[in-house]
Amino acid sequence: MKSILSTVLLTGILFGVCTTAMAETSDTATVEIWNCTLNDGKTMDDVATANGKWVKFMNANVEGGDIQSFGQTAMVGDQGSFLYIDVFPDMKAWIAGKAAIDSAEGKALEAELNKVASCTSNSLYLSTEH
């Protein structure tokens, strides 16, 4: 319960800061990047299957949808990890997505994602098209 309360509080603070400090326009998006490694015996095909379910769920449960996700793998350099790059149309959609993932169906999808990969860190960005 403490975890849920902390998440809701942090989300509210982030929303307030981001909406007042950075005005989002049609040229911007909220981008969350996760740094992950495959779990033993899992493949990027397993990641794509689980992540595809996540994208479908998010677009069905976040008003307006338009949420995209990309799996990024290195062609040169450290090939032991990969990135999830989740693109939300705005901060409001990101917050709604966090709320949706707290549902029973969302938690089941998150557990499925955790079976295929372990993610050690993430960052949230305001991305601007130039």
N, C-alpha and C positions, 0 to 999 in steps of 0.2 A: 504494500500500500504506500509506504514511504517513497518507493521508486516511482510509482505512478504520480504521486503528488509532486515530487521533484521535477519529473518530466513535464507535467502540465505547467508548473510555475516557470521553469526554464523556457518552455516554448512561448509562454505569454510574454516574458521579458524579451526574448529574441524577436518576437513579432513586433513589439513596441519599438525596439531599437532600430530594427531594419526598416520598418515602414516610415519612421520619422527621419532617419539619417540618410536613407537611400531611396529616393522615389523610383519606383519601378515603372517602366514604360513598355511599349510594344517591342523595344529593342533590347530588353533585358529578360533574364530568366534566373530562377533560383536553382543552383546546381549543387548537388551533394555528391562528394567523391569518397568512396570507400576503398581502402587498401586491403587486399585479401590474398589468401593462399588457398589452393585446393586442399581438401582433406584427403587422406590416404584412400586410394582406389577410385577417386572421383576424377572426372574429366570436365573440360570446358563445355562439352555437350550437356553434361549434367547441370552445370551452372546455367546454361542458356535455357534449359527446360524449366528449372525452378524460377529463374528470373522472369521468364515469359509469363508464368502464372502470377507473379507479383505485379507485373505491369498491367495485366488484364484486370486484376483485383483493384489496383489503385485507380485505374481509369473508370471502373464501374462504381467506385465508392467515393470518389472526390468530385464534387460538383464542377462541371466544365471539362474534366479529364485533361487531355492533352499532355499526359505525363509520358516521358520516354526514358528508356534506360539502355545504356551501352556497356558491353563488356570490353575492356581494353587490355590487350596483352602486348608485351614487349616483343618487338621484332629483333632488336639489338639490345644488349645489356642484360640486366637481371630478369631472367625469364622464370623465376621461381614464384612470382606473384602476379596478380592482375588487379585491375580497377573496375569497380562498378561506377558508372557515371550516370546519376539519376537527374533528369532535367524536368523541373516543374515550371509551369508558366509564371508563377509568382510565389511570394512567401505565404500567401493565404492558402494556396494549394499544398505547399509543403506541410504547413501546420495541419490541414485537414487530412493529409496522408498519414501523419504521425498519429492522429486520433483514430483513423480507420484501422491502422495496424494493431491497435490495442484491442480490437474486437476478437472474438474467438477464432473466426476465419483468418483474420490477419495474423494472429499469433501462431496458427498452424502453418501458414505460409512462411513466416519468419523461421520457424523450427525446421522447415524443409530446406530453406536457404542455408541455415547453420549446419545441416547435415553434409552439404556439398562443399562448403568453404568456411574458413575462419577469417574474420575481418578484424584487424588490429587497430585501425584508426579510421576516422572520417573527418571531413571538413565541409563546411557549407559556404558557398560562394554566391555573390551577385555577379552574374555573367552579363557582359554588355557586348552587343554586336557592333563592330566597327566598320 
